[in-house]
């Protein structure tokens, strides 16, 4: 399928390039079919978590096009995907920011040439946008820096919108802005005043643009698919289409732990337990073997799901083993307020109660009350269970 798309792009690109050559001789790398062919394999390696192979190709681009920001941006994107499986791991932050800053520096220099103004603006918007994504993560929560680079990204994005020959690549940023500039004030009313100074977005248009980028873009296609999957599943109540995307991403890039665990989460949500049991087991095997990118977050999900499966089969000791493993994975990266951690504690309390160990059950439910927010359903559930146990003791 991917080879077919490449051939199709070549055919379309030859027409576009022929038309462009008649007008001028400027090489716009982001829309160059030749450059896309040179980077296809590298991007496949990157999304499959074969970073050494991908970055070897990206460094070759730097040698061939030292005057262009594309190689620095792709190296930054590669580093971003090394961060993605575990956002609490900050060991890649400095490297990621260095590459994005280099992309910005080179793009600013390129922007002085009128023929490259729009292409340079695209990379300036994209690099600043990714920096903003890192700064706004809850593990970093540097809102001042996030706002500053976000404003820069929007300014350059508006500049890109003046022309459309880089489309659909430049639609990616526009799509996210259109969607979230409406979604954020709908869900966080306190932030509405901040958005008064920006152009009005359109959620429906944002989704339409994300779909277009997912089908037609080259560099931003997979990033658009990831956002579309998350939006459809988390905000738009369309798990069917979200599952289709999750399945495609995992099947296309089976070495990507982020795609793997998202696919497993959706198998759980859809009650597809035979496939879930198999894939969750593979995740745990890959963690045990030290597979790159498979770490505590993926382990937390997989262990909890396997615990649930064993509990429904009434294999309580086996379920207990997996729930305890979920606790260990959660504690390893400080996710002790996550739902998987809290509901593993509740499940362990239930198992202890069924096995006649009331004191142990109380200990698990009390731990939930200690760690969960009072508004959390897990807190309320644990409180009810403790009351019930105390009644039984009277």
C-alpha positions as CSV (number, residue, x, y, z in Angstrom):
1,X,0.0,0.0,0.0
2,X,2.8,2.4,0.9
3,X,4.6,1.6,-2.3
4,X,1.5,2.4,-4.2
5,X,1.2,5.7,-2.5
6,X,4.8,6.6,-3.3
7,X,4.2,5.7,-7.0
8,X,1.0,7.8,-7.0
9,X,2.9,10.8,-5.3
10,X,5.6,10.5,-7.9
11,X,3.1,10.7,-10.7
12,X,1.4,13.6,-9.2
13,X,4.7,15.2,-8.3
14,X,6.0,15.0,-11.8
15,X,3.1,17.0,-13.1
16,X,3.4,19.5,-10.3
17,X,7.2,19.8,-10.7
18,X,6.8,20.2,-14.5
19,X,4.4,23.0,-13.9
20,X,6.7,24.6,-11.3
21,X,9.8,24.4,-13.5
22,X,8.2,26.4,-16.2
23,X,7.7,29.2,-13.6
24,X,10.9,29.2,-11.7
25,X,13.9,27.0,-10.8
26,X,13.6,27.2,-7.0
27,X,13.7,23.8,-5.2
28,X,11.1,23.7,-2.5
29,X,12.4,20.7,-0.5
30,X,9.2,20.1,1.5
31,X,7.2,19.5,-1.7
32,X,10.1,17.8,-3.6
33,X,9.2,14.3,-4.7
34,X,12.9,13.5,-4.8
35,X,13.4,14.5,-1.2
36,X,10.3,12.6,-0.1
37,X,11.6,9.4,-1.8
38,X,15.0,10.0,0.0
39,X,13.2,10.2,3.4
40,X,10.4,7.6,3.1
41,X,12.5,4.7,4.4
42,X,14.0,6.9,7.2
43,X,10.5,8.0,8.4
44,X,9.4,4.4,8.4
45,X,12.4,3.5,10.5
46,X,11.7,6.4,12.9
47,X,8.1,5.4,13.5
48,X,9.2,1.8,14.0
49,X,11.6,3.0,16.7
50,X,14.7,2.1,14.6
51,X,16.2,5.5,15.4
52,X,19.8,4.8,14.4
53,X,18.8,3.8,10.9
54,X,16.5,6.8,10.6
55,X,19.0,9.4,11.9
56,X,21.7,8.1,9.6
57,X,19.5,9.1,6.7
58,X,18.6,12.5,8.3
59,X,22.3,13.3,8.8
60,X,22.8,12.5,5.1
61,X,20.1,15.1,4.3
62,X,22.1,17.6,6.4
63,X,25.2,17.0,4.3
64,X,23.2,17.3,1.1
65,X,21.1,20.4,2.1
66,X,23.1,22.1,4.8
67,X,21.4,25.4,4.1
68,X,17.9,24.0,4.9
69,X,16.1,23.3,8.3
70,X,14.6,20.0,7.2
71,X,17.4,17.7,8.6
72,X,17.4,19.5,12.0
73,X,13.6,19.3,12.2
74,X,13.5,15.6,11.4
75,X,16.3,14.9,13.9
76,X,14.2,16.7,16.5
77,X,11.1,14.8,15.5
78,X,13.1,11.5,15.9
79,X,14.1,12.7,19.4
80,X,10.4,13.6,20.2
81,X,9.4,10.0,19.5
82,X,12.0,8.8,21.9
83,X,10.2,10.9,24.5
84,X,6.7,9.9,23.5
85,X,6.4,6.5,25.3
86,X,7.2,8.0,28.7
87,X,6.7,11.8,29.0
88,X,8.0,11.7,32.5
89,X,11.4,10.8,31.2
90,X,13.2,14.2,30.7
91,X,16.6,12.8,29.6
92,X,15.9,13.6,25.9
93,X,14.6,17.1,26.5
94,X,17.9,18.9,26.0
95,X,18.6,17.1,22.8
96,X,15.1,17.6,21.4
97,X,15.2,21.4,22.2
98,X,18.7,21.7,20.6
99,X,17.5,20.2,17.3
100,X,14.3,22.3,17.2
101,X,16.3,25.5,18.1
102,X,18.8,24.6,15.3
103,X,15.8,24.2,12.9
104,X,14.5,27.6,13.9
105,X,18.0,29.3,13.4
106,X,18.5,27.8,10.0
107,X,14.9,28.5,9.0
108,X,15.2,32.2,10.1
109,X,18.3,32.5,7.8
110,X,16.5,30.8,4.9
111,X,13.5,33.1,5.4
112,X,15.5,36.1,4.3
113,X,15.4,34.7,0.7
114,X,12.0,35.7,-0.7
115,X,11.5,32.5,-2.7
116,X,11.8,30.5,0.6
117,X,9.8,32.7,2.9
118,X,6.7,30.4,3.1
119,X,8.7,27.2,3.3
120,X,10.8,28.7,6.1
121,X,7.7,29.9,7.9
122,X,6.4,26.3,7.8
123,X,9.4,25.0,9.7
124,X,9.4,27.9,12.1
125,X,5.7,27.2,12.9
126,X,6.4,23.4,13.2
127,X,9.5,23.7,15.4
128,X,7.9,26.2,17.7
129,X,4.7,24.1,17.9
130,X,6.6,21.0,19.0
131,X,8.6,23.0,21.6
132,X,5.2,24.3,22.9
133,X,3.9,20.7,23.0
134,X,6.9,19.7,25.3
135,X,6.7,22.8,27.5
136,X,2.9,22.3,28.0
137,X,3.2,18.7,29.1
138,X,2.1,18.3,32.7
139,X,5.5,16.8,33.7
140,X,7.1,20.1,32.7
141,X,4.2,22.6,32.9
142,X,6.3,25.6,31.8
143,X,3.3,27.7,30.7
144,X,5.2,30.9,30.1
145,X,7.6,29.3,27.6
146,X,4.7,27.3,26.1
147,X,2.7,30.5,25.5
148,X,5.7,32.3,24.0
149,X,6.6,29.6,21.5
150,X,2.9,28.9,20.8
151,X,2.4,32.6,19.9
152,X,5.4,32.4,17.6
153,X,4.1,29.2,16.0
154,X,0.7,30.9,15.3
155,X,2.3,33.9,13.8
156,X,4.3,31.8,11.4
157,X,1.3,29.6,10.7
158,X,-0.7,32.7,9.6
159,X,2.2,33.6,7.3
160,X,2.0,30.1,5.8
161,X,-1.7,30.6,5.2
162,X,-1.0,33.4,2.7
163,X,-0.1,30.7,0.1
164,X,-1.3,27.1,-0.3
165,X,1.3,25.4,-2.5
166,X,2.8,23.7,0.5
167,X,-0.6,22.2,1.3
168,X,-1.5,19.7,2.8
169,X,1.6,19.9,5.0
170,X,0.8,23.4,6.3
171,X,-2.8,22.3,7.0
172,X,-1.6,20.3,10.0
173,X,-1.0,23.3,12.2
174,X,-4.1,25.0,11.0
175,X,-6.2,21.9,11.7
176,X,-5.0,21.7,15.3
177,X,-5.5,25.4,15.8
178,X,-9.1,25.3,14.3
179,X,-10.0,22.4,16.6
180,X,-8.4,23.3,19.9
181,X,-9.1,27.1,19.7
182,X,-12.7,26.1,20.1
183,X,-12.4,23.0,22.3
184,X,-10.2,24.7,24.9
185,X,-12.6,27.5,25.8
186,X,-15.5,25.0,25.7
187,X,-13.9,22.9,28.3
188,X,-11.8,25.4,30.2
189,X,-13.9,28.6,30.4
190,X,-11.3,30.4,32.5
191,X,-9.0,30.4,29.4
192,X,-11.5,32.2,27.1
193,X,-10.1,35.7,27.7
194,X,-6.7,34.6,26.5
195,X,-8.2,33.5,23.1
196,X,-10.0,36.8,22.5
197,X,-6.9,38.1,20.7
198,X,-6.7,35.2,18.3
199,X,-8.7,34.4,15.1
200,X,-11.8,32.3,15.6
201,X,-11.4,28.6,15.0
202,X,-13.8,26.0,13.7
203,X,-13.8,22.5,15.2
204,X,-15.6,20.8,12.3
205,X,-13.1,22.4,9.8
206,X,-10.2,21.3,12.1
207,X,-11.3,17.7,11.9
208,X,-11.8,17.9,8.2
209,X,-8.3,19.3,7.8
210,X,-6.8,16.6,10.0
211,X,-8.4,13.9,7.8
212,X,-7.1,15.6,4.7
213,X,-3.5,15.7,6.1
214,X,-3.9,12.1,7.2
215,X,-4.6,11.1,3.7
216,X,-2.5,13.4,1.6
217,X,0.5,14.8,3.5
218,X,4.0,13.3,3.6
219,X,5.9,14.7,6.6
220,X,2.9,15.4,8.8
221,X,0.7,12.5,7.8
222,X,1.4,10.2,10.8
223,X,1.4,13.1,13.3
224,X,-2.0,14.1,12.0
225,X,-3.3,10.5,12.3
226,X,-2.1,10.4,15.9
227,X,-3.9,13.6,16.8
228,X,-7.0,12.5,14.9
229,X,-7.1,9.2,16.7
230,X,-6.8,10.9,20.1
231,X,-9.4,13.5,19.4
232,X,-11.9,11.0,18.0
233,X,-11.5,8.7,20.9
234,X,-11.1,11.2,23.7
235,X,-13.3,14.2,22.7
236,X,-15.6,13.3,19.7
237,X,-17.1,10.0,21.0
238,X,-16.1,8.2,17.8
239,X,-14.2,5.1,19.0
240,X,-15.0,3.2,15.9
241,X,-12.9,5.4,13.6
242,X,-10.3,5.9,16.3
243,X,-9.9,2.2,16.6
244,X,-9.5,1.9,12.8
245,X,-6.6,4.5,13.0
246,X,-5.0,2.8,16.0
247,X,-5.1,-0.6,14.3
248,X,-3.6,0.9,11.1
249,X,-0.8,2.6,13.0
250,X,0.1,-0.5,15.0
251,X,0.0,-2.8,12.0
252,X,2.0,-0.4,9.9
253,X,4.6,0.4,12.6
254,X,4.6,-2.7,14.9
255,X,7.8,-1.7,16.6
256,X,6.3,1.5,18.0
257,X,5.4,1.1,21.7
258,X,3.1,4.1,21.8
259,X,1.0,2.8,18.9
260,X,1.1,-0.7,20.5
261,X,-0.3,0.4,23.8
262,X,-2.9,2.7,22.3
263,X,-4.1,-0.2,20.2
264,X,-4.2,-2.4,23.3
265,X,-6.2,0.2,25.2
266,X,-8.8,0.3,22.4
267,X,-9.0,-3.5,22.3
268,X,-9.8,-3.3,26.0
269,X,-12.5,-0.6,25.5
270,X,-14.1,-2.7,22.7
271,X,-14.1,-5.9,24.7
272,X,-11.9,-7.7,22.2
273,X,-10.3,-9.9,24.9
274,X,-8.6,-12.7,22.9
275,X,-6.6,-10.1,20.9
276,X,-6.1,-8.0,24.0
277,X,-4.6,-10.9,26.0
278,X,-2.2,-11.7,23.1
279,X,-1.0,-8.1,22.6
280,X,-0.8,-7.2,26.3
281,X,1.3,-10.4,26.8
282,X,3.6,-9.2,23.9
283,X,4.0,-5.8,25.6
284,X,5.2,-7.5,28.9
285,X,7.5,-9.8,27.0
286,X,9.1,-6.8,25.2
287,X,9.5,-5.0,28.5
288,X,11.3,-8.1,30.0
289,X,13.6,-8.3,27.0
290,X,14.5,-4.6,27.2
291,X,12.9,-3.6,23.9
292,X,13.5,0.0,23.1
293,X,10.6,2.3,24.2
294,X,8.7,-0.4,26.1
295,X,8.7,0.8,29.7
296,X,6.6,1.2,32.8
297,X,3.7,3.1,31.3
298,X,3.0,0.3,28.7
299,X,3.6,-2.2,31.5
300,X,1.0,-0.5,33.7
301,X,-1.6,-0.8,31.0
302,X,-0.9,-4.3,30.0
303,X,-0.7,-5.7,33.5
304,X,-4.0,-4.1,34.5
305,X,-5.8,-5.4,31.4
306,X,-4.4,-9.0,32.0
307,X,-5.5,-8.7,35.7
308,X,-9.0,-7.8,34.5
309,X,-9.1,-10.8,32.1
310,X,-8.0,-13.2,34.8
311,X,-10.4,-11.8,37.3
312,X,-13.4,-12.4,35.0
313,X,-12.2,-16.0,34.6
314,X,-12.2,-16.2,38.4
315,X,-8.4,-16.9,38.4
316,X,-8.0,-14.7,41.5
317,X,-4.4,-15.6,42.3
318,X,-3.3,-15.0,38.7
319,X,-5.3,-11.7,38.6
320,X,-3.6,-10.6,41.9
321,X,-0.2,-11.2,40.3
322,X,-1.0,-8.9,37.4
323,X,-2.6,-6.2,39.6
324,X,0.5,-6.2,41.9
325,X,2.6,-5.9,38.8
326,X,0.6,-2.9,37.7
327,X,1.3,-1.3,41.1
328,X,5.0,-1.8,40.6
329,X,5.0,-0.4,37.1
330,X,3.0,2.6,38.3
331,X,5.4,3.3,41.2
332,X,8.4,3.0,38.9
333,X,7.4,6.2,37.0
334,X,5.5,8.0,39.8
335,X,2.0,7.3,38.3
336,X,0.4,6.5,41.7
337,X,-2.6,8.7,41.2
338,X,-3.5,7.1,37.8
339,X,-6.7,5.2,37.4
340,X,-4.8,2.0,36.6
341,X,-3.0,2.2,40.0
342,X,-6.1,3.2,42.0
343,X,-8.3,0.5,40.4
344,X,-5.6,-2.1,40.8
345,X,-5.7,-1.3,44.5
346,X,-9.5,-1.7,44.6
347,X,-9.3,-5.0,42.7
348,X,-6.7,-6.3,45.1
349,X,-9.0,-5.2,48.0
350,X,-11.9,-7.1,46.4
351,X,-9.8,-10.2,45.9
352,X,-8.6,-10.1,49.5
353,X,-12.2,-9.7,50.6
354,X,-13.3,-12.7,48.6
355,X,-10.5,-14.7,50.0
356,X,-11.5,-13.8,53.6
357,X,-8.6,-11.4,54.3
358,X,-10.5,-8.4,55.6
359,X,-7.5,-6.6,57.2
360,X,-5.7,-6.8,53.9
361,X,-8.7,-5.6,52.0
362,X,-9.0,-2.6,54.4
363,X,-5.3,-1.8,53.7
364,X,-5.9,-1.6,50.0
365,X,-9.0,0.5,50.2
366,X,-7.4,2.8,52.7
367,X,-4.5,3.3,50.3
368,X,-6.9,4.4,47.6
369,X,-8.4,7.0,49.9
370,X,-4.9,8.2,50.7
371,X,-3.8,8.6,47.1
372,X,-7.0,9.6,45.2
373,X,-8.7,13.0,45.0
374,X,-11.9,13.3,47.0
375,X,-13.8,14.0,43.7
376,X,-12.4,10.9,42.1
377,X,-14.8,7.9,41.6
378,X,-12.1,5.6,43.0
379,X,-12.0,7.5,46.2
380,X,-15.8,7.3,46.6
381,X,-15.8,3.6,45.7
382,X,-13.0,2.9,48.3
383,X,-14.9,4.9,50.9
384,X,-18.1,2.9,50.4
385,X,-16.2,-0.4,50.6
386,X,-14.5,0.6,53.8
387,X,-17.8,1.5,55.4
388,X,-19.3,-1.8,54.3
389,X,-16.3,-3.7,55.9
390,X,-16.6,-1.7,59.1
391,X,-20.3,-2.5,59.3
392,X,-19.5,-6.2,58.9
393,X,-17.1,-6.0,61.8
394,X,-19.8,-4.8,64.2
